[in-house]
Amino acid sequence: MAANFQWDYAGGREMLNAPWMVAEMHARAERVKEAAIGLAAEHVSDDDRYGHYIDDFEVDSGTEGGIHHDRAWARVTNDNEIAVYVEFGTSKMTEQAILRRALDAAG
């Protein structure tokens, strides 16, 4: 006998915004943050020229993410003034891709 499955959109939305889902997304983002700090420590000197780049990684999470605002989300950011140059490089600096590599490392 074949099973029949019917997706319940309201139930799916409730599951994707559930507190445990937000907590899981936040925990995953924290792992990415820790990986980013480790990679940054290897590749970016945290002296006065760079301010406190390594200290500026932050995790944020919540609900109502996604294209339809119906799912949990989390993100890792670094708002240090050099973050974009460290991530993507310049004509005088090779890209380090810290956040991209941290995402890969954290799995």
C-alpha positions, 0 to 999 in steps of 0.5 A: 500500500502506498503512503499518501502525504499532504503538506500542511502549510500552516503546520510547516510554517509553525515548525519552521518558526518554532523556538527549537528551530531558532535555537538550532539555527543560532547554534549553527551560526555560533559554530560558524562564528567560532570557525571564523574567529579561528581562521581570522586569528591565523590570517588577520593580525589584530593590531591597531591597523585592523582595530578589533576585527576578530572581536567584531563577529556577531551572531543574530537570529530570529523568525520570519526569515526566508522569501516568505518570512515563514522560517527561522534564520541566523546569520554571522556578521562582522561590521568592522571597517576592514571586513569587506576587504578581508573577505573579498580582497583588494588589488593589494590584498589577497582575499581571505574569505573568512566567513565563506571558509568558516561556513564550509568548516563548520559544516 
